[in-house]
């Protein structure tokens, strides 16, 4: 093992050049638990500052943390099922294969964004899903995993989260039937 200092950082060449962690490693090291929409998560940040949203947006019905953050991981054929939130959600890529984020806008347009580290192939390390948008996510390589962070502002509360019912989405957006059936629960 060769350890040296580079730009004021301690670098272990064996780890940085030869080792790639797998999904089980991240789940264990980050102490992740199963997520209701699929995959695994752990909350990593909840702001101490809160804001009263009643005056700004009656849909929230009360005070919220300014922001929250989680690590989120999907592996293989796991997916983040279609859901929507009352806040914007920012996704940041960390490790593994690329992630596809499928968004159905309120007017029915399907937008698929690529989250990853290869801009030449259309992948970008940060994507924002606007509040009120139905969305689902999946890993591009079913033999791999995707590790991301999700930052929600105003902060995440389960009462602001809606997991889609497949029947309801199919009724509202029949043009996206195949995707909805594949990435939602009955």
Secondary structure, 3 states (H helix, E strand, C coil): CCEEEECCEEEEHHHHHHCCCCHHHHHHHCCCEECCCCCEEEEEEECCCEEECCCCCCCCCCEEECCEEEEEEEECCCEEEEEEECCEEEEEEEEECCEEEEEECCCCCEEEEEECCCHHHCEECEEEECCCCEEEEEECCCCCEEEEEEEEECCCCHHHEEECCHHHHHHHCHHHHHHHHHCCCC
